[in-house]
Amino acid sequence: MKIKLGVLFLAALLNGCDNTPAPEKGFAGLGHQAEAFTPVVPERVFNFPADHGAHDGFRIEWWYVTANLKDDQGQEFGAQWTLFRSALKATPEQSGWSNQTIWLGHAAVTSATAHHAAERYARGGVGQAGVSLAPFNAWIDDWRFSSQATDEDPLANLQLSARDKTFSYQLRLTSTRPLVLQGDKGFSQKSEQGQASYYYSQPFFQASGTLEIDGKTYTVSGPAWLDREWSSQPLTANQTGWDWFSLHLDSGEQVMLYRMRQKDGSPYLTGTWIDAQGQTLLLHADDISLTPQDTANVAGRSMPVRWSIKIPAKHLNITIGAINPKAWMDLRIPYWEGPVRLSGSHGGQGYLEMTGY
C-alpha cells in the first residue's frame, strides 16, 4: 500500500500556486474530495509496460522501493527510495512552468545504529523530475530508478541511486518473477466506504551494490520490493494514519499488510499473501491478527516498533521487530519507516511504515 506523507506538503505547494485554500481532510489531506479527477473503479485491465509510467487524470501517484540489505559480515541495512507525482489540476498536462505537476522524492538508509533521510522537490515540465518509458526512467535531480534491460520487460534489470550529505547508495535490482496485482486484481480498497487505489508490486527483486553511511562504504545484497500506486482520493476524512508491512519470508513467500487507523471505529485491515511463484491470495480482516507489542519513544512519540502477526490459514505466527527503532523520517512531513526482521514460525525480513502517530 504505500500512500506517502509527502502528498500533504504537495497540497500546500499546490494551494500556494493557485491562491485557493483547501482544507485538510483525513490524514495528510488524502481524504479530501477529488471529483474532478479520474476515479478508481474495480475491474481495470492493467497494461504493461505502459502502467510503469505516469497516469494523467489521477491526483496522486508513487514509485516506491525498499531493500533489505546485508554486507559480507552479516550487518543489516535498509534502503528506501520514493518518487511521488501530485497533480495540481485535473487538466491535460502542460509544458514548461505552466505544468500542473509537483514531484517529491524521499530517500533513506538505516543501520542498527544510524538512520538518515532526505527529500527533494521539483516542479514538472522543466526536466528536473519525471518518469519516462522506453527506456523506463524515474528521476528527481540526480536520484534515479532506471531500466538497464534491453528486452520487453523494463523492470528486469534496474539501477537505483540516491545521495545526500550523510549517505548514498548505488544498487542493481533484478527479477525474472511476475508482477503482483494487489487487492482484487489491482483494485486496492482502503475503506468500507470504497476509497481505493490501483496497486501493483514487484516483491521479488534481488538487490546488490554499494551503500555508504556516515563515511563508510559497504558492499551489500538482499531482497527488494517495488510498490506502484495511483489514485485520486485513497482515504476517508475519518482515517488518521496507517501501519504498512512488506515481508520477505525465508520460504520464498511474500506478505503485504496494511492497517488504516480511524478516528471512529475499528481499523480497516487487509493484505495479500504471495506464494513463491507469484500467485496471490487476498487477505481480509478476519484472516489476520495484527497486534502491536512493544513501543519506543521516537521523536517524542510512542511508536509500536515490535508487532505480532498471525495468519492462521497459512500457519504464520511471527513477531517482527525494528532493526533500528529510531528510524524516524525527520522530513517536512515526518513519519517512521525502516527495516524489520522476522522470528517465529517463519524467518525473514521486511519493511514497516507508520504514519499519523
C-alpha positions in Angstrom: 0.0 0.0 0.0 2.3 2.9 0.0 0.4 6.0 0.5 3.0 8.6 1.4 3.1 11.7 3.6 4.6 14.0 1.0 1.2 14.5 -0.5 0.3 16.9 2.3 3.2 19.2 1.6 2.5 18.9 -2.1 -1.1 20.0 -1.4 0.3 23.0 0.4 2.5 23.9 -2.6 -0.4 23.4 -4.9 -2.6 25.7 -3.0 0.1 28.3 -2.8 0.4 28.3 -6.5 -3.3 28.6 -7.0 -4.0 31.0 -4.1 -7.0 28.9 -3.1 -7.2 27.4 0.4 -8.0 23.7 0.6 -9.0 22.3 4.0 -7.2 19.2 5.1 -9.4 16.2 5.3 -8.3 12.9 6.6 -4.6 12.1 7.2 -2.3 14.2 5.1 -5.3 15.6 3.2 -5.7 12.3 1.4 -9.4 12.2 2.3 -10.1 15.4 0.5 -12.7 15.1 -2.2 -11.4 15.0 -5.8 -14.4 14.8 -8.0 -12.6 16.5 -10.9 -10.0 13.7 -11.1 -10.3 10.2 -12.5 -12.0 7.8 -10.1 -10.6 4.4 -9.2 -13.0 1.6 -10.1 -12.9 -2.2 -10.0 -12.1 -4.4 -12.9 -9.4 -2.2 -14.5 -7.3 -4.0 -17.1 -3.6 -3.3 -16.4 -1.3 -2.6 -19.4 2.4 -3.2 -19.1 4.8 -1.6 -19.7 2.6 1.5 -20.1 1.4 1.3 -16.4 5.0 1.7 -15.2 4.7 5.4 -16.4 2.6 8.3 -15.1 -1.2 8.3 -15.2 -2.6 11.7 -16.2 -6.0 12.4 -14.8 -5.2 10.9 -11.3 -4.3 13.2 -8.5 -1.5 11.3 -6.7 0.9 8.5 -7.7 4.2 7.0 -6.5 7.1 4.7 -7.4 8.4 3.2 -4.1 11.3 0.9 -3.5 12.6 -0.7 -0.3 15.6 -3.0 0.1 16.7 -5.2 3.0 20.5 -5.5 2.7 23.4 -7.2 4.3 27.2 -7.0 3.9 29.7 -9.9 3.9 29.8 -9.8 7.7 26.0 -10.0 8.1 25.5 -6.4 9.1 21.9 -5.4 8.3 20.9 -2.2 6.4 17.8 -0.8 4.8 17.5 1.5 1.8 14.4 3.4 0.7 13.6 5.4 -2.5 10.3 7.0 -3.4 9.2 9.4 -6.2 5.7 11.0 -5.9 3.7 12.7 -8.6 0.9 15.1 -7.5 -1.4 16.9 -9.9 -2.5 20.5 -9.2 -5.4 20.3 -11.6 -7.3 17.6 -13.5 -6.5 19.0 -16.8 -4.2 17.8 -19.7 -0.5 18.0 -19.0 1.1 21.3 -20.0 4.7 22.1 -20.8 7.2 24.4 -19.1 6.3 26.4 -16.0 2.6 26.0 -16.9 2.9 22.4 -16.0 0.5 21.4 -13.2 2.5 18.6 -11.6 4.6 18.7 -8.4 7.2 16.0 -7.8 8.6 14.9 -4.5 11.4 12.4 -3.7 12.2 10.7 -0.4 15.3 8.6 0.2 16.7 7.0 3.4 19.3 4.5 4.7 19.1 2.6 8.0 21.6 0.6 10.0 21.3 -0.8 13.6 22.8 2.4 14.9 22.0 5.1 12.3 19.1 6.4 10.2 19.3 9.2 7.6 16.6 10.6 5.4 16.5 13.3 2.7 13.9 14.8 0.4 13.8 16.6 -2.9 11.0 18.8 -4.5 10.5 19.7 -8.2 8.0 21.3 -10.5 7.0 19.3 -13.5 7.6 20.4 -17.1 11.1 21.7 -16.8 13.1 18.4 -16.7 14.1 18.4 -13.1 11.9 15.3 -12.3 9.7 12.9 -14.2 9.0 9.4 -15.4 9.7 8.2 -19.0 9.3 4.9 -20.8 11.4 3.2 -23.5 13.6 3.0 -21.6 12.0 3.3 -18.2 13.5 6.1 -16.1 12.1 7.8 -12.9 14.2 10.6 -11.5 14.3 13.7 -9.4 17.5 15.7 -9.6 20.3 13.1 -9.5 18.2 10.4 -7.8 17.3 7.7 -10.3 15.4 4.5 -10.8 16.2 3.5 -14.3 16.0 0.4 -16.5 19.1 -1.3 -17.8 17.0 -4.0 -19.6 17.2 -4.4 -23.3 14.2 -6.8 -23.6 10.5 -6.2 -23.4 10.5 -6.1 -19.5 11.8 -2.8 -18.3 11.8 -4.0 -14.7 14.0 -7.0 -15.3 17.2 -5.0 -14.6 17.3 -1.6 -13.0 19.7 0.8 -11.3 18.6 2.6 -8.1 20.6 5.5 -6.7 20.3 8.4 -4.3 22.8 10.6 -2.5 22.8 13.1 0.4 25.3 14.5 2.8 25.4 11.5 5.1 24.5 8.6 2.9 24.4 7.2 -0.7 23.6 4.0 -2.5 24.0 2.5 -5.9 22.0 -0.7 -6.3 21.2 -3.0 -9.1 17.8 -4.6 -8.9 16.9 -7.7 -11.0 14.0 -10.1 -11.2 12.6 -12.8 -13.5 9.4 -13.2 -11.5 6.0 -11.8 -12.5 4.5 -8.6 -11.2 1.8 -8.9 -8.5 -1.6 -7.2 -8.6 -2.6 -6.2 -5.0 -6.1 -6.3 -3.7 -8.8 -7.5 -6.1 -6.9 -7.8 -9.4 -5.1 -4.5 -8.7 -8.1 -2.7 -7.1 -6.9 -2.0 -3.6 -9.7 -0.9 -1.3 -8.7 1.4 1.6 -12.0 1.8 3.5 -15.5 0.3 3.9 -16.8 3.4 2.0 -14.9 2.3 -1.1 -11.9 4.6 -1.3 -9.2 2.8 -3.2 -6.1 2.9 -5.3 -4.7 0.9 -8.3 -1.8 -1.0 -6.8 0.8 -3.5 -8.1 4.1 -4.7 -6.8 7.3 -6.4 -7.7 8.2 -8.1 -4.4 10.8 -10.5 -5.9 13.7 -8.1 -6.7 17.2 -9.1 -5.7 19.4 -6.1 -5.0 23.2 -5.8 -5.0 25.6 -2.9 -4.9 27.2 -0.4 -2.5 25.8 1.6 0.3 27.6 4.4 2.1 26.5 5.7 5.5 28.4 8.1 7.7 31.5 8.0 5.5 31.9 4.2 5.4 31.0 2.2 2.3 29.6 -1.4 2.3 29.1 -4.0 -0.4 25.6 -5.2 0.1 22.9 -7.5 -1.3 19.4 -8.7 -0.4 15.7 -8.7 -1.4 14.0 -5.6 -2.5 10.3 -4.6 -3.1 8.7 -2.2 -5.6 5.2 -0.7 -4.9 3.3 1.2 -7.6 0.1 3.0 -6.7 -2.1 5.7 -8.1 -5.4 7.2 -7.0 -7.4 10.4 -6.7 -8.8 10.0 -3.2 -7.4 7.0 -1.4 -8.6 7.8 2.2 -11.7 8.9 4.0 -11.7 12.0 6.2 -12.1 9.6 9.2 -8.7 7.9 8.7 -5.8 9.2 10.8 -2.9 7.2 9.6 -1.7 3.7 8.7 0.7 0.8 9.5 2.1 -0.9 6.4 4.2 -4.0 6.2 6.1 -5.7 3.3 7.6 -9.0 4.4 10.0 -11.4 2.6 9.7 -14.8 4.2 12.6 -17.2 4.1 10.2 -19.7 2.5 10.2 -17.6 -0.7 6.7 -16.3 0.0 5.9 -12.6 0.5 3.3 -10.8 2.6 1.8 -7.3 2.3 -0.4 -6.0 5.1 -1.9 -2.6 5.9 -4.0 -1.3 8.8 -5.8 2.0 8.2 -6.4 3.6 11.6 -9.6 5.6 12.0 -10.9 8.3 14.4 -14.0 6.3 15.0 -14.4 2.5 14.7 -12.1 -0.4 14.1 -9.1 -0.1 11.8 -9.5 -1.2 8.2 -7.2 -4.2 7.8 -6.3 -6.1 4.7 -3.4 -7.6 2.8 -2.0 -10.0 0.2 -0.4 -13.4 0.6 2.0 -14.1 -2.3 3.4 -17.6 -2.9 6.9 -18.3 -4.2 5.6 -18.4 -7.8 3.8 -15.1 -7.6 0.2 -16.4 -7.1 -1.8 -14.2 -4.7 -4.5 -14.6 -2.1 -6.4 -11.5 -0.9 -6.5 -11.4 2.9 -9.4 -9.9 4.8 -9.5 -8.6 8.4 -10.9 -11.9 9.7 -7.8 -13.7 8.2 -5.3 -11.5 10.0 -4.3 -10.9 13.6 -2.0 -7.8 13.8 -1.2 -6.6 17.3 1.4 -4.0 18.5 3.7 -5.5 21.2 6.5 -3.1 22.3 6.8 0.6 21.9 9.8 3.0 21.7 9.9 6.7 22.4 10.9 8.2 19.0 10.9 12.0 18.4 8.6 12.5 21.3 6.1 9.9 20.1 5.3 6.4 21.4 5.8 4.2 18.3 5.0 0.4 18.1 8.3 -1.0 16.9 7.5 -4.6 17.6 4.4 -6.4 16.3 2.7 -9.8 16.4 1.3 -11.1 13.1 -0.8 -14.2 12.7 -2.4 -15.6 9.6 -3.8 -19.0 10.8 -4.8 -20.3 7.3 -1.1 -20.0 6.3 0.3 -21.2 9.6 2.0 -17.9 10.0 2.7 -16.8 13.6 5.6 -14.3 13.7 7.0 -11.4 15.6 8.6 -8.6 13.7 10.9 -6.1 15.3 12.6 -2.9 14.0 16.3 -3.2 13.2 16.6 0.4 14.4 13.6 1.6 16.5 14.8 5.2 15.9 14.1 5.1 12.1 12.3 8.4 12.1 12.0 10.2 8.8 12.7 13.7 10.1 11.4 15.5 7.0 8.9 18.3 6.5 6.2 15.7 6.9 7.7 13.3 9.5 6.9 9.6 9.8 8.5 6.3 10.8 9.9 3.9 8.2 12.6 1.3 8.4 13.7 -2.4 8.0 12.4 -5.1 10.3 13.4 -8.7 11.0 11.1 -11.7 11.5 11.1 -14.5 14.0 8.7 -17.3 15.0 7.1 -19.8 12.6 8.8 -18.1 9.7 12.1 -16.2 9.5 12.7 -13.3 7.1 12.9 -9.6 6.8 10.9 -6.7 5.5 9.9 -3.1 5.9 7.4 -1.2 8.1 5.9 2.3 7.7 3.9 4.0 10.4 2.2 7.4 9.9 -0.1 9.7 11.9 1.4 9.0 15.4 
